[in-house]
Amino acid sequence: MSALRREAHPKDRADPLTVSKVLTPLRFPNPDVLNLLGRQQAMIESPLLQKMRAETAHALILDVLKARFGTVPRDVTKHLREVIDEKKLRELNLLANQCPDLAAFRDALLS
């Protein structure tokens, strides 16, 4: 790991570190081994994990919209998949469950 810290640009360290933290417990069940990899915060801030969480949220929101309104227009799907911010995705999830129609969801999505 020291080579990663020494050689990689700071913004490029998060994803390999995240992968290491996810896979390490599979091979080394001792939780102390994870301490060697550094801060938990780096894993939480990883763009890779943020993207993965966003993709899960997108799928869940689209499932709700499909269940409530039938097919979801492509533009709504496209714009939703551009949202990565976790707070915004939580708001959109609540809205998907409560909005009166797809037009109201689209308006909130685009605002």
C-alpha positions in Angstrom: 0.0 0.0 0.0 2.9 2.4 0.6 3.6 2.3 -3.2 0.1 3.5 -3.8 0.5 6.3 -1.3 3.9 7.2 -2.8 3.2 6.9 -6.5 -0.5 7.7 -7.0 -1.9 11.2 -7.1 -4.1 11.7 -4.0 -7.3 11.9 -6.0 -6.5 8.5 -7.6 -5.9 6.7 -4.3 -9.5 6.3 -3.1 -10.8 3.6 -5.6 -7.9 1.1 -5.2 -8.0 1.7 -1.4 -11.8 1.0 -1.4 -11.4 -2.2 -3.4 -8.7 -3.3 -1.0 -10.9 -2.6 2.0 -13.9 -4.4 0.5 -11.8 -7.5 -0.5 -9.5 -7.7 2.5 -12.0 -9.2 4.9 -12.7 -12.0 2.5 -9.1 -13.2 2.8 -8.2 -11.9 6.2 -11.1 -12.1 8.6 -9.1 -10.3 11.4 -10.6 -6.8 11.6 -7.2 -5.4 12.7 -5.9 -6.0 9.2 -8.2 -3.3 7.9 -6.5 -0.8 10.2 -3.4 -1.2 8.1 -5.2 0.2 5.1 -6.0 3.5 6.8 -9.1 5.7 7.3 -12.6 4.5 6.9 -13.5 7.9 5.5 -11.4 7.4 2.4 -13.6 4.4 1.5 -16.8 6.4 2.2 -15.6 9.2 0.0 -14.6 6.9 -2.9 -16.1 8.0 -6.2 -16.5 4.3 -7.1 -18.7 3.6 -4.0 -20.6 6.8 -4.6 -21.4 5.7 -8.1 -22.3 2.2 -7.0 -24.7 3.6 -4.3 -26.2 6.0 -6.8 -26.8 3.2 -9.3 -28.6 1.2 -6.6 -30.7 4.3 -5.7 -31.5 4.9 -9.4 -32.8 1.3 -9.8 -35.0 1.5 -6.7 -36.5 4.9 -7.7 -37.2 3.6 -11.2 -38.9 0.5 -9.7 -41.2 2.7 -7.6 -42.0 4.9 -10.6 -42.7 1.9 -12.8 -44.9 0.3 -10.1 -46.9 3.5 -9.7 -47.1 4.9 -13.2 -46.2 2.1 -15.7 -43.4 2.9 -18.1 -41.0 5.6 -17.3 -40.0 8.0 -20.1 -36.4 7.8 -21.3 -35.7 11.4 -20.5 -36.7 10.8 -16.8 -34.5 7.8 -16.7 -31.6 9.6 -18.3 -31.8 12.6 -16.0 -32.2 10.4 -13.0 -29.0 8.5 -13.8 -27.1 11.8 -13.9 -27.9 12.4 -10.2 -25.1 11.1 -8.0 -25.7 13.2 -4.9 -27.0 11.0 -2.1 -29.1 13.7 -0.5 -30.8 14.5 -3.8 -31.4 10.8 -4.4 -33.0 10.4 -1.0 -35.3 13.3 -1.8 -36.2 11.8 -5.2 -36.9 8.5 -3.6 -39.4 10.1 -1.3 -40.9 12.0 -4.1 -41.2 8.9 -6.3 -43.3 7.4 -3.5 -45.6 10.5 -3.1 -45.8 12.5 -6.3 -49.2 12.7 -7.9 -47.8 11.9 -11.4 -44.7 11.6 -13.5 -44.8 15.2 -14.6 -44.4 16.3 -10.9 -41.4 13.9 -10.5 -39.9 15.2 -13.8 -40.3 18.8 -12.6 -38.5 18.1 -9.3 -35.8 16.1 -11.1 -35.0 18.9 -13.4 -35.1 21.6 -10.8 
